[in-house]
Amino acid sequence: MKAEIIAVGTELLLGDVVNSNAAWLSKELAAIGVDVYHHSTVGDNPARIQAVIDQALQRADLLLFTGGLGPTDDDLTIETLADYFKTPLISDPASVSTIRKIFEARKIQMPERNLKQALKPEGAETLHNPLGTAPGILWAIPPEQFSNRTTSALIATFPGVPKELYVMWPQARDFIQREQQNAGETPSVIETLFLTFFGIGESSLIEIFEKNPPLQALLESANPSVAPYVGKSGEVKIRIAAKAATAEKAQTLIQPVKALILEYCGEYYIGDGSKKDGTVALDALVAQLLIDRGLSVSVAESCTGGLVSSRLTDVPGSSAYTMLNVVTYSNIQKHKLLGVSQTDLDRYGAVSEAVAKQMAEGVKRLSGCDVGLSLTGIAGPEGGNEHKPVGIVYIGLCGINGESFAKEIRVNPRHGRADVKLLFSQHALNILRRYLQQLGLPGVT
């Protein structure tokens, strides 16, 4: 079954309201195996709404509408649907009773226009709204009402208020699944997994796919399907989606694909998404690696002004691995506190590989920790030059055996100082992650 989600409301087109309903419905539909091919948004205009309906019916079996169910003259979804399908509107007695009771409970005189919300096309079911005055409809329109369809078209309408949509959805889900069974469709679900990578760009990651036939075949596969996405904070994601009769069977299709991708791209892999927005918390990942290995870290920061330290200590239990963190913004303190060579500061400048290495060594020596980490760079918007532009950072690390190195990273400075600092911190935590993962676990060779 193919679905299209149609959001009705001029306020959406003006940008006054963000359409979060479409994303939410898409996830719910995927959970019952319904493919969403299109999202449409249309203003409160009958002719334009009908044009969208006409187009949607050519490419979808299920149309889900959000918005336009209120009592005012610009709430047009139900009457426009009835007009399009040349079906009379009738009043639903149960909805009338519910609406009246809501106003009575509030001790408010009900405007008669609210009874408009109790209207539905003849033959449609009422989609009850436990939270508000606007019920929706569930409508299976038989193929004989069309000149170019051999299957029913399904309609479901919801208010635009998200919390009302959420509580009404189970009724709509049952209706959709019932109609799927009536049409002889095999029940299915769609499971999705996002693999998150850092330290490699989207085009470079896909280049790995294109150079390796087993990965290239994944990009051409329909089930499971594989696609790249640009994530937040410098992350890149690979989405794996599989459709099967059950969630368990879909996962059995996903897991070998994940294993194959990590076989080729594992060094950049940081997780499957641990935050609500789907991003991976690099700070929490690094914290767990430190705890698992029984190691401590100290950070010396310049350009990030304590951001890496803050992120590491945002994780509960950070006292287990945090020793001493310092912000040595001036060259005087880099030399005086961390022991950075004044000669090297004069010769190479504070933003340099030599200084980053010595900062990491100095903070490790000063704190007595296992691993020293450092950052020195130019966050902007001024301060850069031809050789050291805004967006350059050197990240130093001094390891458990005293070995040290520094790496030059350059990020796009166009997004502004705050984003540059965040990306610097991401790269620093990622370098620490890779070092810790290469160490392995205690007692494991």
C-alpha angles and dihedrals in degrees: 000000000000121000137195123198114213119194114199121201137095088221088068092055091048091053094241091121128034114226102232091151094077093056092047094049092047091058092047092049091049088055089062096041099258115143115223109207102169143025116200131187123196135173129242095281122119096212093050092044090053091049089054091048090050092052095043093053089058092060109023140054096201125047118192118192126197122190135013097084099111128112099255130096093256092057097095110150100105098041092045091053091049091049093048093052092039091236124144120243118238131188117248109221094206091054092048090053093047093050092049092049092052091056092043091053089052091046089234126137106247115233108230090232089073089073086071085077090064092063120106135168113269109264095026124117121233116249100211121224112210093187108041148023096259115087119188132217136243110204131177107193112199120234093245088073089066133065095208107035132085095185135054121269114227123212127191124175129195136179116258092241104104098215090053091049091052095055093043095050098083090062090051092045091054090049092051094047091048091053090047089057092046088054091051095247117156109241112249144164134214117225121194131196126185117206111202124212133185133189095040131078125237094251092048091049092051089047088063088054093049094050094051116062096209090056093041088056089057091059089055096046120108098198113053094023122200127201137163126236134185107239133196128284095018095310125139122205134204113204118209115191126181132182121208143141092270138018089247092055091047089053090052087059093047101048099063089049091052091049092051093049092049090049088066103026104027097119090068097042116113102169149293097281122287102185129077091251091054096254122127120247100230091183092057091046092052091045091055092048090053092048093047091052096041092236134142130214136201124195131210111194134184114160096028093054096216099320095126090048090049093050093049092050093045086075114090112248093028091142086077092070108015116096112161129339123190138185108215100180098160127064089233091063093042087058100034100041104027100030096239110171112259088211091057092045089054095042102041103017128236092285099066144106093250093053094045091053092049092047090055091047091046097051091046090051093044095050102033090229127148098243130027121204127188142180131195122166150115115278095177153160083180133011102072130113139185094283098036109029128186107279097043119124135171115212118198130196130189112195136214093273095045095261112143140189140164131214130205116226127182122196132184106272096194095092093064141255098297094053092045090054091047091051091048088054091047092054092047093052090045092053089050090048093053092047093051094046091052089055091061123204124311110276093014119111 
